[in-house]
Amino acid sequence: MAATKAEFGSGTLFKAAGTVYGIMVGDALLVLVNALLVLTPVLVGVIGPLALISLILAGPSFVAACYAFNRLLAHEDTGVFHDFMKSYRSNFGQALVVWLPYLALLAVIAFNLSVLPGNLGSGPGTSPVQIAARIGLLGVGVLVATAAVNALLLLSRFAFRSSDIYRLSLYTLGAQRRVSLGSAGIIFISGFVLMATTAWLILFVAGLLVYLVCMNSRPLLKFVEAKFATAE
């Protein structure tokens, strides 16, 4: 008997192309929704620290991108654009509630880093205490950012109360250490590369970075689903 012909669109190359296209669509949506954030390097010179207000919308858009990319990874998507917009509309309010406390903490850490004398390198006027303080603040910043990523990922997947999301975002830092280290590594490396090159690079890699975070965080979502709740 002749082998059954493979259905059109079921090949590995076709799926890979679909994934790349989905990431590109997600990247474009992230950039469009966060247009003010993209312009922050320009706005800072005009309106100063007030330009950081543009970070407010980063939370809801991250949740929407995670929802779309997780469905893409599970081959359950109805199109990245459709899934992104669906999650953005339905989760916008709660995403702000969850994201803003983390954003406030990150803003405080960034402010302290900006006013702390010295730098990470050795040089005239830089003491070991100042270097240690900067390293400590950076470590706390990465930890807070990782907890924020966990919280927004959980929101993109589960219908939890905001208070439960806060608790689980901290609990999963230790319960899923490999995932937490992976997310922290993505945050640290991407931040380092953007500072070492140009912040405009985020225009081209935003979707890829969120997709990598989603890939890394699949064990975390499965763990929470099995232990605490049923996914949406």
C-alpha positions as CSV (number, residue, x, y, z in Angstrom):
1,M,0.0,0.0,0.0
2,A,1.4,3.4,-0.9
3,A,2.4,5.7,2.0
4,T,-0.2,8.3,2.9
5,K,0.8,11.7,1.5
6,A,1.7,14.2,4.1
7,E,-0.8,17.0,4.5
8,F,0.2,20.4,3.3
9,G,1.6,22.6,6.1
10,S,2.6,19.7,8.3
11,G,6.3,19.7,7.4
12,T,9.1,20.8,9.7
13,L,10.2,23.7,7.4
14,F,6.6,25.0,7.1
15,K,6.2,24.9,10.9
16,A,9.5,26.7,11.4
17,A,8.5,29.4,8.9
18,G,5.2,29.8,10.7
19,T,7.0,30.2,14.0
20,V,9.4,32.8,12.6
21,Y,6.4,34.7,11.1
22,G,4.6,34.5,14.4
23,I,7.6,36.0,16.3
24,M,7.9,38.8,13.7
25,V,4.2,39.6,14.1
26,G,4.5,39.6,17.9
27,D,7.6,41.8,17.6
28,A,5.7,44.3,15.5
29,L,2.7,44.4,17.9
30,L,5.0,44.9,20.9
31,V,6.7,47.8,19.1
32,L,3.5,49.4,18.0
33,V,1.8,49.1,21.5
34,N,4.9,50.5,23.2
35,A,5.7,53.2,20.7
36,L,6.3,55.7,23.5
37,L,8.7,53.3,25.2
38,V,10.6,52.9,21.9
39,L,11.0,56.6,21.8
40,T,12.2,56.9,25.4
41,P,15.9,57.5,24.5
42,V,14.6,60.6,22.6
43,L,12.0,61.7,25.1
44,V,14.4,61.5,28.1
45,G,16.3,64.4,26.6
46,V,13.1,66.4,26.3
47,I,10.9,65.7,29.3
48,G,13.5,63.9,31.5
49,P,12.5,61.1,33.9
50,L,8.8,61.6,33.0
51,A,9.6,59.6,29.9
52,L,9.6,56.5,32.0
53,I,5.8,56.7,32.2
54,S,5.9,54.9,28.8
55,L,7.0,51.8,30.7
56,I,3.4,51.5,32.1
57,L,2.1,49.8,28.9
58,A,5.0,47.3,28.9
59,G,3.2,45.0,31.4
60,P,-0.1,44.5,29.5
61,S,1.7,44.1,26.2
62,F,4.1,41.5,27.7
63,V,1.1,39.5,29.0
64,A,-0.5,39.6,25.6
65,A,2.7,38.5,23.8
66,C,3.2,35.7,26.3
67,Y,-0.4,34.5,25.8
68,A,0.0,34.5,22.0
69,F,3.5,32.9,22.0
70,N,2.5,30.2,24.5
71,R,-0.4,29.3,22.2
72,L,2.0,29.3,19.3
73,L,4.4,26.9,21.2
74,A,1.5,24.6,22.0
75,H,0.3,24.7,18.3
76,E,-3.1,26.0,19.6
77,D,-2.9,29.5,18.2
78,T,-5.5,31.2,16.1
79,G,-3.0,33.6,14.7
80,V,-0.5,35.7,16.8
81,F,-2.3,38.9,16.0
82,H,-5.7,37.6,17.0
83,D,-4.4,36.0,20.2
84,F,-2.3,39.1,21.2
85,M,-5.3,41.5,20.8
86,K,-7.6,39.1,22.6
87,S,-5.3,38.9,25.7
88,Y,-4.5,42.6,25.5
89,R,-8.2,43.6,25.8
90,S,-9.2,41.0,28.4
91,N,-6.1,41.3,30.7
92,F,-5.3,45.0,30.4
93,G,-6.7,46.1,33.7
94,Q,-5.3,43.3,35.9
95,A,-2.0,43.4,34.0
96,L,-1.6,47.0,35.1
97,V,-2.5,46.1,38.7
98,V,0.1,43.3,38.7
99,W,2.8,45.2,36.8
100,L,2.9,48.6,38.4
101,P,4.2,47.6,41.9
102,Y,7.1,45.8,40.2
103,L,7.7,48.8,37.9
104,A,7.8,51.1,41.0
105,L,10.4,48.8,42.7
106,L,12.5,48.8,39.5
107,A,12.3,52.6,39.2
108,V,13.5,52.9,42.8
109,I,16.4,50.6,42.1
110,A,17.3,52.4,38.9
111,F,17.2,55.8,40.7
112,N,19.5,54.5,43.4
113,L,21.9,53.2,40.8
114,S,21.9,56.6,39.0
115,V,22.8,58.6,42.1
116,L,25.2,56.1,43.6
117,P,28.8,57.4,43.2
118,G,31.4,55.5,41.2
119,N,30.9,52.7,38.7
120,L,31.4,49.0,38.4
121,G,35.0,49.4,37.1
122,S,38.0,50.1,39.2
123,G,39.2,53.7,38.9
124,P,40.0,56.9,40.8
125,G,37.5,57.6,43.5
126,T,35.8,54.2,43.3
127,S,35.8,52.2,46.5
128,P,35.1,48.5,46.9
129,V,32.0,49.4,48.9
130,Q,30.6,51.4,46.0
131,I,31.3,48.6,43.6
132,A,29.6,46.1,45.9
133,A,26.6,48.3,46.4
134,R,26.2,48.6,42.6
135,I,26.5,44.9,42.1
136,G,24.0,44.3,44.9
137,L,21.5,46.7,43.5
138,L,21.9,45.1,40.0
139,G,21.3,41.7,41.6
140,V,18.1,42.9,43.3
141,G,17.0,44.5,40.1
142,V,17.4,41.3,38.1
143,L,15.6,39.4,40.9
144,V,12.6,41.8,40.9
145,A,12.5,41.8,37.1
146,T,12.5,37.9,37.1
147,A,9.6,37.9,39.7
148,A,7.7,40.4,37.5
149,V,8.2,38.1,34.4
150,N,6.9,35.2,36.4
151,A,3.8,37.2,37.5
152,L,3.0,38.4,34.0
153,L,3.5,34.9,32.6
154,L,1.1,33.5,35.2
155,L,-1.5,36.2,34.4
156,S,-1.3,35.3,30.7
157,R,-2.2,31.7,31.4
158,F,-4.3,31.6,34.6
159,A,-7.3,33.3,36.0
160,F,-5.8,34.0,39.4
161,R,-6.5,36.9,41.8
162,S,-3.8,39.6,41.7
163,S,-2.8,38.8,45.3
164,D,-2.3,35.1,44.4
165,I,-0.2,36.1,41.4
166,Y,2.1,38.1,43.6
167,R,2.6,35.2,46.0
168,L,3.1,32.7,43.2
169,S,5.6,34.9,41.4
170,L,7.8,34.8,44.5
171,Y,7.1,31.2,45.3
172,T,8.1,30.0,41.8
173,L,11.4,31.8,42.0
174,G,12.6,29.1,44.3
175,A,10.3,26.3,43.3
176,Q,11.4,26.5,39.7
177,R,15.0,27.6,40.1
178,R,16.1,26.5,36.6
179,V,13.4,28.5,35.0
180,S,14.2,31.5,37.2
181,L,17.9,31.3,36.4
182,G,17.0,31.1,32.7
183,S,14.7,34.1,32.8
184,A,17.3,36.1,34.9
185,G,19.9,35.2,32.3
186,I,17.8,36.4,29.4
187,I,17.0,39.6,31.2
188,F,20.7,40.3,32.2
189,I,22.2,39.4,28.8
190,S,19.6,41.3,26.8
191,G,20.1,44.4,29.1
192,F,23.9,44.2,28.8
193,V,23.7,43.8,25.0
194,L,21.3,46.8,24.7
195,M,23.5,49.0,26.9
196,A,26.7,47.9,25.1
197,T,25.2,48.5,21.6
198,T,22.1,50.6,21.1
199,A,18.7,50.7,22.7
200,W,17.2,50.8,19.2
201,L,18.1,47.1,18.8
202,I,15.0,46.3,20.9
203,L,12.9,47.1,17.8
204,F,14.1,43.9,16.2
205,V,14.6,41.6,19.1
206,A,11.6,42.3,21.4
207,G,9.5,39.5,20.0
208,L,12.4,37.0,20.0
209,L,13.2,37.8,23.7
210,V,9.6,37.3,24.8
211,Y,9.4,34.1,22.8
212,L,12.6,32.8,24.5
213,V,11.2,33.7,27.9
214,C,8.0,31.7,27.0
215,M,10.1,28.7,25.9
216,N,12.1,28.8,29.0
217,S,9.1,29.1,31.3
218,R,7.0,26.2,30.0
219,P,8.0,24.0,32.9
220,L,6.9,26.7,35.4
221,L,3.4,27.0,33.8
222,K,3.0,23.2,33.8
223,F,4.1,23.1,37.5
224,V,1.6,25.8,38.5
225,E,-1.2,24.2,36.4
226,A,-0.6,20.8,38.0
227,K,-0.2,22.1,41.6
228,F,-2.6,25.0,41.9
229,A,-5.1,25.5,39.1
230,T,-6.6,24.7,35.8
231,A,-5.4,26.7,32.8
232,E,-7.7,29.0,31.0
